[in-house]
Each structure stands twice: as C-alpha cells, then as structure tokens.
Amino acid sequence: MSETIEYYDNNAENYADSTANIDFSEMQDAFLSEIKVGASILDFGCGSGRDSLYFLQKGYNVTALDGSSAMCRIAREKTGIPVMEMDFNDFDELDKYDGIWACSSILHLTKHELKNVFIHLYYRNQTE
C-alpha cells in the first residue's frame, strides 16, 4: 500500500486535475437514492474530494478520509471540511454512517486487506 500512497503523494495535482471533470453523477445519485437527504456519508478514500463536494452540495453530512497527505490537502481545499489522513486499515471511528462511498479507492487493497477492511467497517457501523 505504501507504493500507492507514494504515487498519489507525488502525482496529486495531476490526478486531481485529470479527474476533476469526470461525471460520476449517475453513480453518485444511485448511491444517494438509498439514503435520506442529510444522512451521514463516509467518503472512504476521498482522493481530491470531488465526490465529497458533490455530496456536500446535495445536503449530506460527509466525513472524508484518504491515505495520501497530498490528496487530503487538495480535498480540504476543495471541500472546506476536515479530511482525515490515514490508512484504510487504521480507520476505527465509532461514528455511525448511513452510507459508505468508496469510489476507485479500495481497489488498491489486496484481497486479504479488503476482507479485513469490510469486516471492520461492517462491525464499526452496526446500529446498537
């Protein structure tokens, strides 16, 4: 995973610029149709913050995180919200989320890491 973080740290501006105008609204709106307006969303691997901003503009509460410090900086600037810098495997926030958005982020995980992250997210976001 460190090679992936290093890549995004070194190429953050170019990546943000090249993906800024990609229209994901069809997928974003399909995701949003499953949760109520104003719900809490975790943008898990937020990258440049493009999707976080979309959700914020639609009236949702967004928590954003990414492993790349450079991408977190760009996402903070774009969205105006705090962005947590951390490895997916280290996420242990106890807040509950109505939806978890992971667009083009968890594909960087190995099968073993992916399984652990899914289990961790599932148990951390269960209603008590």
TIRO-2110 file (N, C-alpha, C; in Angstrom, 1 decimal):
// TIRO-2110
0.8, -1.2, 0.0, N, 1, A
0.0, 0.0, 0.0, CA, 1, A
0.9, 1.3, 0.0, C, 1, A
2.1, 1.2, 0.6, N, 2, A
2.9, 2.4, 0.6, CA, 2, A
3.3, 2.9, -0.8, C, 2, A
3.4, 2.0, -1.7, N, 3, A
3.7, 2.4, -3.1, CA, 3, A
2.6, 3.2, -3.7, C, 3, A
1.4, 2.8, -3.4, N, 4, A
0.2, 3.5, -3.8, CA, 4, A
0.1, 4.9, -3.2, C, 4, A
0.3, 5.0, -1.9, N, 5, A
0.3, 6.3, -1.2, CA, 5, A
1.4, 7.2, -1.8, C, 5, A
2.6, 6.7, -2.0, N, 6, A
3.7, 7.4, -2.6, CA, 6, A
3.3, 8.0, -4.0, C, 6, A
2.7, 7.1, -4.8, N, 7, A
2.2, 7.6, -6.1, CA, 7, A
1.3, 8.8, -6.0, C, 7, A
0.3, 8.7, -5.2, N, 8, A
-0.7, 9.7, -5.1, CA, 8, A
-0.1, 11.0, -4.4, C, 8, A
0.8, 10.8, -3.5, N, 9, A
1.5, 12.0, -2.9, CA, 9, A
2.3, 12.7, -4.0, C, 9, A
3.0, 11.9, -4.9, N, 10, A
3.8, 12.5, -5.9, CA, 10, A
3.1, 13.1, -7.1, C, 10, A
1.8, 12.6, -7.3, N, 11, A
1.1, 12.9, -8.5, CA, 11, A
-0.3, 13.6, -8.2, C, 11, A
-0.5, 14.1, -7.0, N, 12, A
-1.8, 14.5, -6.5, CA, 12, A
-2.4, 15.6, -7.4, C, 12, A
-1.6, 16.6, -7.7, N, 13, A
-2.1, 17.7, -8.5, CA, 13, A
-2.6, 17.2, -9.9, C, 13, A
-1.8, 16.4, -10.6, N, 14, A
-2.1, 15.9, -11.9, CA, 14, A
-3.3, 15.0, -11.8, C, 14, A
-3.4, 14.1, -10.8, N, 15, A
-4.5, 13.3, -10.6, CA, 15, A
-5.8, 14.1, -10.4, C, 15, A
-5.7, 15.0, -9.5, N, 16, A
-6.9, 15.9, -9.2, CA, 16, A
-7.4, 16.6, -10.5, C, 16, A
-6.5, 17.1, -11.2, N, 17, A
-6.8, 17.8, -12.4, CA, 17, A
-7.4, 16.9, -13.5, C, 17, A
-6.9, 15.7, -13.6, N, 18, A
-7.3, 14.8, -14.7, CA, 18, A
-8.7, 14.1, -14.3, C, 18, A
-9.1, 14.1, -13.1, N, 19, A
-10.3, 13.5, -12.7, CA, 19, A
-11.4, 14.5, -12.3, C, 19, A
-11.1, 15.8, -12.2, N, 20, A
-12.0, 16.8, -11.7, CA, 20, A
-13.3, 16.9, -12.5, C, 20, A
-13.3, 16.7, -13.8, N, 21, A
-14.5, 16.8, -14.6, CA, 21, A
-15.1, 15.5, -15.0, C, 21, A
-14.7, 14.4, -14.4, N, 22, A
-15.4, 13.1, -14.7, CA, 22, A
-16.7, 13.2, -14.1, C, 22, A
-17.7, 12.8, -14.9, N, 23, A
-19.1, 12.9, -14.4, CA, 23, A
-19.5, 11.5, -13.8, C, 23, A
-19.6, 11.5, -12.5, N, 24, A
-20.0, 10.3, -11.8, CA, 24, A
-21.4, 10.4, -11.2, C, 24, A
-22.1, 11.5, -11.7, N, 25, A
-23.4, 11.8, -11.0, CA, 25, A
-24.4, 10.7, -11.1, C, 25, A
-24.4, 9.9, -12.2, N, 26, A
-25.3, 8.7, -12.3, CA, 26, A
-25.1, 7.8, -11.1, C, 26, A
-23.8, 7.4, -10.9, N, 27, A
-23.5, 6.5, -9.8, CA, 27, A
-23.7, 7.2, -8.4, C, 27, A
-23.3, 8.4, -8.3, N, 28, A
-23.5, 9.2, -7.1, CA, 28, A
-25.0, 9.3, -6.7, C, 28, A
-25.8, 9.6, -7.7, N, 29, A
-27.2, 9.7, -7.4, CA, 29, A
-27.9, 8.4, -7.1, C, 29, A
-27.4, 7.3, -7.7, N, 30, A
-27.9, 6.0, -7.4, CA, 30, A
-27.6, 5.7, -5.9, C, 30, A
-26.4, 6.0, -5.5, N, 31, A
-26.0, 5.8, -4.1, CA, 31, A
-26.8, 6.6, -3.2, C, 31, A
-27.0, 7.9, -3.5, N, 32, A
-27.8, 8.8, -2.7, CA, 32, A
-29.2, 8.4, -2.6, C, 32, A
-29.8, 7.7, -3.6, N, 33, A
-31.2, 7.3, -3.6, CA, 33, A
-31.4, 6.3, -2.5, C, 33, A
-30.4, 5.7, -2.0, N, 34, A
-30.5, 4.6, -1.0, CA, 34, A
-30.5, 5.2, 0.5, C, 34, A
-30.2, 6.5, 0.6, N, 35, A
-30.1, 7.1, 1.9, CA, 35, A
-30.9, 8.4, 1.9, C, 35, A
-31.4, 8.8, 3.1, N, 36, A
-32.2, 10.0, 3.1, CA, 36, A
-31.3, 11.3, 3.1, C, 36, A
-31.9, 12.4, 2.6, N, 37, A
-31.2, 13.7, 2.5, CA, 37, A
-30.7, 14.1, 3.9, C, 37, A
-29.5, 14.5, 4.0, N, 38, A
-28.9, 15.0, 5.2, CA, 38, A
-28.2, 13.8, 6.0, C, 38, A
-28.3, 12.6, 5.4, N, 39, A
-27.7, 11.5, 6.1, CA, 39, A
-26.1, 11.7, 6.2, C, 39, A
-25.5, 10.8, 6.9, N, 40, A
-24.1, 10.8, 7.2, CA, 40, A
-23.4, 9.9, 6.2, C, 40, A
-22.4, 10.4, 5.5, N, 41, A
-21.7, 9.6, 4.5, CA, 41, A
-20.2, 9.6, 4.8, C, 41, A
-19.6, 8.4, 4.8, N, 42, A
-18.2, 8.3, 4.9, CA, 42, A
-17.6, 8.2, 3.5, C, 42, A
-16.8, 9.1, 3.0, N, 43, A
-16.1, 9.0, 1.7, CA, 43, A
-14.8, 8.4, 2.0, C, 43, A
-14.7, 7.1, 1.8, N, 44, A
-13.6, 6.2, 2.2, CA, 44, A
-12.6, 6.1, 1.1, C, 44, A
-11.6, 7.0, 1.1, N, 45, A
-10.6, 7.1, 0.1, CA, 45, A
-11.0, 8.3, -0.8, C, 45, A
-11.2, 9.5, -0.2, N, 46, A
-11.8, 10.6, -0.9, CA, 46, A
-11.0, 11.2, -2.0, C, 46, A
-9.7, 10.9, -2.1, N, 47, A
-8.9, 11.5, -3.2, CA, 47, A
-8.9, 13.0, -3.1, C, 47, A
-9.2, 13.6, -4.3, N, 48, A
-9.2, 15.0, -4.4, CA, 48, A
-10.4, 15.7, -3.7, C, 48, A
-11.4, 14.9, -3.3, N, 49, A
-12.6, 15.5, -2.7, CA, 49, A
-13.7, 15.8, -3.6, C, 49, A
-13.6, 15.3, -4.9, N, 50, A
-14.6, 15.6, -5.9, CA, 50, A
-16.0, 15.0, -5.5, C, 50, A
-16.0, 13.8, -5.0, N, 51, A
-17.3, 13.2, -4.6, CA, 51, A
-17.8, 13.7, -3.3, C, 51, A
-16.9, 14.0, -2.4, N, 52, A
-17.3, 14.6, -1.1, CA, 52, A
-18.0, 15.9, -1.3, C, 52, A
-17.4, 16.7, -2.2, N, 53, A
-18.0, 18.0, -2.6, CA, 53, A
-19.4, 17.8, -3.2, C, 53, A
-19.6, 16.9, -4.0, N, 54, A
-20.9, 16.6, -4.7, CA, 54, A
-21.9, 16.3, -3.6, C, 54, A
-21.5, 15.4, -2.6, N, 55, A
-22.4, 15.0, -1.6, CA, 55, A
-22.8, 16.2, -0.7, C, 55, A
-21.7, 17.0, -0.3, N, 56, A
-22.0, 18.2, 0.5, CA, 56, A
-22.9, 19.1, -0.2, C, 56, A
-22.8, 19.4, -1.5, N, 57, A
-23.6, 20.3, -2.2, CA, 57, A
-25.1, 19.8, -2.3, C, 57, A
-25.2, 18.5, -2.1, N, 58, A
-26.6, 17.9, -2.2, CA, 58, A
-27.2, 17.8, -0.8, C, 58, A
-26.5, 18.3, 0.2, N, 59, A
-27.1, 18.4, 1.6, CA, 59, A
-26.7, 17.3, 2.5, C, 59, A
-25.7, 16.5, 2.2, N, 60, A
-25.3, 15.4, 3.1, CA, 60, A
-24.2, 15.8, 4.0, C, 60, A
-24.1, 15.1, 5.2, N, 61, A
-23.0, 15.3, 6.1, CA, 61, A
-21.9, 14.3, 5.7, C, 61, A
-20.7, 14.8, 5.4, N, 62, A
-19.7, 14.0, 4.9, CA, 62, A
-18.5, 14.0, 5.8, C, 62, A
-18.0, 12.7, 6.0, N, 63, A
-16.7, 12.5, 6.7, CA, 63, A
-15.8, 12.0, 5.6, C, 63, A
-14.6, 12.6, 5.4, N, 64, A
-13.7, 12.2, 4.3, CA, 64, A
-12.4, 11.7, 4.9, C, 64, A
-11.8, 10.7, 4.2, N, 65, A
-10.5, 10.2, 4.6, CA, 65, A
-9.8, 9.7, 3.4, C, 65, A
-8.4, 9.8, 3.5, N, 66, A
-7.6, 9.3, 2.4, CA, 66, A
-6.2, 9.0, 3.0, C, 66, A
-5.5, 8.2, 2.4, N, 67, A
-4.1, 7.8, 2.9, CA, 67, A
-3.0, 8.7, 2.4, C, 67, A
-3.3, 9.5, 1.4, N, 68, A
-2.3, 10.4, 0.8, CA, 68, A
-2.4, 11.8, 1.4, C, 68, A
-1.3, 12.3, 2.0, N, 69, A
-1.3, 13.6, 2.6, CA, 69, A
-1.6, 14.7, 1.6, C, 69, A
-1.0, 14.5, 0.4, N, 70, A
-1.2, 15.5, -0.7, CA, 70, A
-2.7, 15.5, -1.2, C, 70, A
-3.3, 14.3, -1.3, N, 71, A
-4.7, 14.3, -1.7, CA, 71, A
-5.6, 14.9, -0.6, C, 71, A
-5.3, 14.6, 0.7, N, 72, A
-6.0, 15.2, 1.8, CA, 72, A
-6.0, 16.7, 1.7, C, 72, A
-4.8, 17.3, 1.5, N, 73, A
-4.7, 18.7, 1.4, CA, 73, A
-5.6, 19.3, 0.2, C, 73, A
-5.6, 18.6, -0.9, N, 74, A
-6.4, 19.1, -2.0, CA, 74, A
-7.9, 18.9, -1.7, C, 74, A
-8.2, 17.8, -1.1, N, 75, A
-9.6, 17.6, -0.7, CA, 75, A
-10.1, 18.6, 0.3, C, 75, A
-9.3, 19.0, 1.3, N, 76, A
-9.6, 20.0, 2.3, CA, 76, A
-9.9, 21.3, 1.6, C, 76, A
-9.0, 21.7, 0.7, N, 77, A
-9.1, 22.9, -0.1, CA, 77, A
-10.4, 23.0, -0.9, C, 77, A
-10.7, 21.8, -1.5, N, 78, A
-11.9, 21.7, -2.4, CA, 78, A
-13.2, 21.8, -1.6, C, 78, A
-13.2, 21.1, -0.5, N, 79, A
-14.5, 20.9, 0.2, CA, 79, A
-14.7, 21.8, 1.4, C, 79, A
-13.6, 22.3, 2.0, N, 80, A
-13.7, 23.1, 3.1, CA, 80, A
-14.0, 22.4, 4.4, C, 80, A
-13.9, 21.0, 4.4, N, 81, A
-14.2, 20.2, 5.6, CA, 81, A
-12.9, 19.5, 6.0, C, 81, A
-12.8, 19.1, 7.2, N, 82, A
-11.6, 18.4, 7.6, CA, 82, A
-11.5, 17.0, 6.9, C, 82, A
-10.3, 16.6, 6.6, N, 83, A
-10.1, 15.3, 5.9, CA, 83, A
-9.1, 14.5, 6.7, C, 83, A
-9.5, 13.4, 7.1, N, 84, A
-8.6, 12.5, 7.9, CA, 84, A
-7.6, 11.8, 7.0, C, 84, A
-6.3, 11.9, 7.4, N, 85, A
-5.3, 11.2, 6.7, CA, 85, A
-5.0, 9.9, 7.5, C, 85, A
-5.3, 8.8, 6.8, N, 86, A
-5.0, 7.5, 7.5, CA, 86, A
-5.1, 6.4, 6.5, C, 86, A
-4.5, 5.3, 6.8, N, 87, A
-4.6, 4.0, 6.1, CA, 87, A
-5.9, 3.4, 6.3, C, 87, A
-6.5, 2.8, 5.3, N, 88, A
-7.8, 2.2, 5.5, CA, 88, A
-7.9, 1.2, 6.7, C, 88, A
-6.8, 0.5, 6.9, N, 89, A
-6.8, -0.5, 7.9, CA, 89, A
-6.8, 0.1, 9.3, C, 89, A
-6.5, 1.4, 9.4, N, 90, A
-6.4, 2.1, 10.7, CA, 90, A
-7.7, 2.8, 11.1, C, 90, A
-8.6, 2.8, 10.2, N, 91, A
-9.9, 3.6, 10.5, CA, 91, A
-10.7, 2.8, 11.6, C, 91, A
-10.9, 3.5, 12.7, N, 92, A
-11.7, 2.9, 13.7, CA, 92, A
-12.7, 3.9, 14.4, C, 92, A
-13.1, 4.9, 13.6, N, 93, A
-14.0, 5.9, 14.2, CA, 93, A
-15.3, 5.2, 14.6, C, 93, A
-15.8, 5.5, 15.7, N, 94, A
-17.0, 4.9, 16.2, CA, 94, A
-18.3, 5.5, 15.7, C, 94, A
-18.3, 6.5, 15.0, N, 95, A
-19.5, 7.1, 14.4, CA, 95, A
-20.2, 6.2, 13.5, C, 95, A
-21.5, 6.4, 13.4, N, 96, A
-22.3, 5.6, 12.5, CA, 96, A
-22.5, 6.3, 11.2, C, 96, A
-22.5, 5.6, 10.1, N, 97, A
-22.7, 6.2, 8.8, CA, 97, A
-23.9, 5.6, 8.1, C, 97, A
-24.6, 6.4, 7.4, N, 98, A
-25.8, 5.9, 6.7, CA, 98, A
-25.3, 5.3, 5.3, C, 98, A
-24.2, 5.7, 4.9, N, 99, A
-23.6, 5.2, 3.6, CA, 99, A
-22.1, 5.3, 3.6, C, 99, A
-21.5, 4.4, 3.0, N, 100, A
-20.0, 4.4, 2.8, CA, 100, A
-19.7, 4.4, 1.3, C, 100, A
-19.1, 5.5, 0.8, N, 101, A
-18.7, 5.7, -0.6, CA, 101, A
-17.3, 5.4, -0.7, C, 101, A
-16.9, 4.4, -1.6, N, 102, A
-15.5, 4.1, -1.8, CA, 102, A
-15.3, 3.9, -3.3, C, 102, A
-15.3, 5.1, -4.0, N, 103, A
-15.1, 5.1, -5.4, CA, 103, A
-13.7, 5.1, -5.8, C, 103, A
-13.2, 4.0, -6.5, N, 104, A
-11.9, 3.9, -7.0, CA, 104, A
-10.8, 4.0, -5.9, C, 104, A
-11.2, 3.5, -4.7, N, 105, A
-10.2, 3.6, -3.6, CA, 105, A
-9.8, 2.2, -3.1, C, 105, A
-10.8, 1.4, -2.8, N, 106, A
-10.4, 0.1, -2.2, CA, 106, A
-9.9, -0.9, -3.2, C, 106, A
-9.9, -0.5, -4.5, N, 107, A
-9.3, -1.4, -5.5, CA, 107, A
-7.8, -1.5, -5.3, C, 107, A
-7.2, -0.6, -4.5, N, 108, A
-5.8, -0.7, -4.2, CA, 108, A
-5.4, -1.7, -3.1, C, 108, A
-6.4, -2.3, -2.5, N, 109, A
-6.2, -3.2, -1.4, CA, 109, A
-6.0, -4.6, -1.9, C, 109, A
-5.2, -5.4, -1.2, N, 110, A
-5.1, -6.8, -1.6, CA, 110, A
-6.4, -7.5, -1.1, C, 110, A
-6.6, -8.7, -1.6, N, 111, A
-7.8, -9.5, -1.2, CA, 111, A
-7.9, -9.6, 0.3, C, 111, A
-6.8, -9.9, 0.9, N, 112, A
-6.8, -10.1, 2.4, CA, 112, A
-7.1, -8.7, 3.1, C, 112, A
-6.5, -7.6, 2.6, N, 113, A
-6.7, -6.3, 3.2, CA, 113, A
-8.2, -5.9, 3.0, C, 113, A
-8.7, -6.2, 1.8, N, 114, A
-10.1, -5.8, 1.5, CA, 114, A
-11.1, -6.6, 2.5, C, 114, A
-10.8, -7.9, 2.7, N, 115, A
-11.7, -8.6, 3.6, CA, 115, A
-11.7, -8.0, 5.0, C, 115, A
-10.5, -7.7, 5.5, N, 116, A
-10.4, -7.1, 6.8, CA, 116, A
-11.0, -5.8, 6.9, C, 116, A
-10.9, -4.9, 5.9, N, 117, A
-11.5, -3.6, 5.9, CA, 117, A
-13.0, -3.8, 5.9, C, 117, A
-13.6, -4.6, 5.0, N, 118, A
-15.0, -4.8, 5.0, CA, 118, A
-15.6, -5.3, 6.4, C, 118, A
-14.9, -6.3, 6.9, N, 119, A
-15.3, -6.8, 8.2, CA, 119, A
-15.3, -5.6, 9.3, C, 119, A
-14.2, -4.9, 9.3, N, 120, A
-14.0, -3.8, 10.2, CA, 120, A
-15.1, -2.7, 10.0, C, 120, A
-15.3, -2.3, 8.8, N, 121, A
-16.4, -1.3, 8.5, CA, 121, A
-17.8, -1.8, 8.9, C, 121, A
-18.0, -3.1, 8.6, N, 122, A
-19.3, -3.6, 9.0, CA, 122, A
-19.6, -3.6, 10.5, C, 122, A
-18.6, -4.0, 11.2, N, 123, A
-18.8, -4.1, 12.7, CA, 123, A
-18.8, -2.7, 13.3, C, 123, A
-18.1, -1.8, 12.8, N, 124, A
-18.0, -0.4, 13.3, CA, 124, A
-19.2, 0.4, 13.0, C, 124, A
-20.0, 0.0, 12.0, N, 125, A
-21.2, 0.8, 11.6, CA, 125, A
-22.5, 0.1, 11.9, C, 125, A
-22.5, -0.9, 12.8, N, 126, A
-23.8, -1.5, 13.2, CA, 126, A
-24.5, -0.7, 14.1, C, 126, A
-25.8, -0.6, 14.0, N, 127, A
-26.7, 0.1, 14.9, CA, 127, A
-26.7, -0.7, 16.2, C, 127, A
-26.5, -0.1, 17.3, N, 128, A
-26.5, -0.7, 18.6, CA, 128, A
-27.9, -0.9, 19.1, C, 128, A
END
